[in-house]
Amino acid sequence: IPVEPFDLVIFGATGDLARRKILPGLFHRFRAGQMPSDAKIIGSARSEMESAEFRTLVGAAIAEFVAPDLRPQDQLDAFLQRLDYVHIDATGDTGWDALQKILRPDTIRTFYLSVSPALFGAIAERLSTHAIATPQSRIVVEKPFGHDLESARALNRDLLRHFDEAQIYRIDHYLGKETVQNLMALRFANSLFEPLWNATHIDHVQITVAESLGVAGRGGYYDQSGAMRDMVQNHLMQLLCLIAMEPPSKFTPNSVRDEKVKVIEALDPVPLRDIVRGQYRTGRDNQSYFDDVENPDSRTESFIAMKLTVGNWRWANTPFYLRTGKHLRDRVSEIAVIFKDPPHNIFPNKMEGRKGNALIIRLQPDEGITLRTTIKEPGPGGMRLTEVAMDMSFADALGKDLTSQDAYERLVMDVIRGDQTLFMRGDEVEAAWAWADPMIAAWEEAGQRPMLYDPGSSGPEEALMLMHQGGRRWRPIG
Ligand code: BG6
């Protein structure tokens, strides 16, 4: 079903994110027939170029990032015809009138700021003073949304001066991932799990977002951020919220986001002893974090694991373990909900190595759900127990085409539709920084150095210990 007619302006249209994700994503939606035939996509950036040159650039980006069988030439040509380019100086006066002229008066205008957050305020202001933004317009901003609470508040203030909260779409691309959205369906469209979804039945939750790549190529940004700011404050926090939130009364953007904010606000402060920070050292191929970020004194973490608790009725004393890092053994993102043992064991034979019931939600790769259950070991050996996985891969169950959409594709279409459910509200981002800031301050004050780990490993030993102290075990990475 095509969305309403729209004009989409991408600031930073020649940048990496636009080339890799936003423009290929729009092309997929165009091919799927979701884009109205008169939709306009207007690229804008610092460099001067003609629309024809921009189309060539976008054509090259799509050739690079979209598989050949998914980009028939006639469709690619038709898509490129939807593109224009306007050279705009984000902090000056050049280009704004030209942009105004190209936009249609009664069409939804969406401004996608795929630029440094330092430019959010300047662009928002010019969109408003040049009367380009209308009350129906939408503005989309990328992460990082601030570096701490103070800077996030300043960004919110800058945007809110010219746009209403209902017009602002703060992207966390994890919320656009199919399985992440499925968390809500799993929890709130089934009656099976919800009665067990609490401290009485759940022993603990593990959230892992492991990456196999290091930070080479974006060391400058990363070294100023580290895993806490780059991943935990946003992506892992969103996953935690979806697992821990109360059922919203309606599936509306604000009901969902109200419940997420409550989770963040209920998080207990995490003492330093429950946090393990790691940094990858020189590996076999001689890559070290220091070289990747060109800073031999860096104390920034490329790995973090922590144990936290949500101070509310549902989750009292149920630990949530979060873990994320670069250069780990494999690229795996998953949430494991580990249930408590049955209250009374009637079976005489002890099962060695029993892990217990678990619901494992695989976010990537191979999105799916596994339910670990205990059954009788087949055969004549008496009542012996074993554990099996009831495994469901979304691609197998629903078809590859349905599950292979990229997060950006879905999120951009949600913006055009005006659905804010999968975008972070201003107070949500601020609450997440308010939670993260004291931890960052504590390790900085303590002058803490991260623990070293080998590239290709599961992170520092200390992270394993964090789990062992509670008599628990991390699921293997890969
Ligand atoms: C980004 C982080 O937001 O998410 C990157 O800045 C990280 O450091 C990336 O690699 C991970 O996203 P995905 O979709 O590949 O899991």
Boltz pocket constraint, residues with backbone or C-beta under 6 A from the ligand:
constraints:
  - pocket:
      binder: B
      contacts: [[A, 143], [A, 211], [A, 230]]
      max_distance: 6.0
